[in-house]
Amino acid sequence: MTAPPLSPRTVRRRPIDDIATAVDGLGALCAGPATPAVRYHEFAGPCEQVVRPLCWLGAGDRSTYDRNTASVPPLRLYRLSGETLIFGKGLLVRDDTLIELDRYKFHELGRLDYPFNASYLQSEETTARIAPPARVRVVDEPCILLSQGGEAVWGHWLLDLWPRLVMALGAPVRPRIVLDADVAPWVEAMLRVAGIGPDRILWQQKGEETLLARDLYIPSFLRWRAAVSPWANLAWGLFPADPATFPARLYLSRARTGGGSSLVNHMEIEALAVRRGYTVVHPETLPFGQQVALFAGATHVIGEAGSALHDTVFSPAGTRVGVMLSPVGFIRILQAGIGHARAQPTGFAFGEPAGDARRITMPANVAAQLFDALDGQPEDTAG
């Protein structure tokens, strides 16, 4: 079944929690036929926390760290019954309303400032002019909106999409899963772990079509900025592995990635790592299963901030993690939230800017202090 083509129009903006009603249980949320309503079940409420780094070396801004690790979001599963248009990266329209997904719970889904979404709407304070793809595909069966900004990035899959999916799969329904058609090759391997085959995926051609969903489920995010809910461990714990054949001390190099190393002097730092008993690894060159096994046996992991370092979600509690990063621009401290959720002491060393917000020179003495901290947590470097 298809719907008539869409035309550009002006709609009002409205936050989802202005129209959503809470229900006590997950069964109550999913029971009964789809009716024109927006409801949600809350698995866990929001909370505040204090996350202390194992060490803090160099000129990084601690106030940014403290602010971005403090607030764990509420965990909710929403059900949007009735007709909902889906286009862009999580843009939702019901009747004459653009539903705003509160960024405290959905900070990569439905963002009005996301570049991909900007091609479909002109947003003002209370209204938006929308021009979604005119071709409409009707989805009559229940579906989960998993597609979001960053879905082609390994780190976003580990920290955002995978935990959201596992949370949603706890519902007593068997929905299709909406994903962008150009997702990365590792997706299929992860979905197999959850027993999800190709028949369960609803591939959306984001630039060419709009979906009209009659029964839509939306799992909220399990993190806000660098604060990660411990519930994410339910998803990360689904990957058992035998770590016996891999080294325990890992140095993660980005030298073979498409963007290259963020360390101008990466060869110097890698040589230092080898002298300190670490094995230099390039996780992106390994199949998914080997990546899981590699990190499952790690006791110490040091590397540049980025998606590869997020593989410590597969490492056990007590694994000590060191992050090297730039002190300028947005401080990439997401590893702090992973470490807190996984009970992995995590320290940070900031290099000297070398041309842009990502590239740095890492002084050898600062790198040495980071290695020392992972071995013993000196008093003068602990935050």
Buried (B, 14 or more C-beta within 10 A) or exposed (E): EEBEEBEEEEBEBBEBBEBBEEBEEBEEBBEEEBEEEBBBBBBBEBEEBEBBBBBBBBEBEEEBBBEBBBBBBBBBBBBBBBBBBBBBBBBBBBEEBBBBBBBBBBBBBBBBEBEBBEEBBEBEEEBBBBBBBEEBBEBEEBBBBBBBBBBEBBBBBBBBBBBBBBBBBEBEBEBBBBBBBEBEEBBBEBBEBBEBEEEBBBBBEBBEBBBBBBBBBBBBBBBBBBBBBBBBBBBBEEBEBEBEEBBBBBBBBBBEBEEEBBBBBBEBBBEBBEEBEBBBBEBBEBEBEBBBBBBBBBBBBBBBBBBBBBBBBBBBEEBBBBBBBBBBEEBBBBBBBBBBBBEBBBBBBBBBBBEEBBBBBBBEEBBBBBBBBBEEBEEEBBE
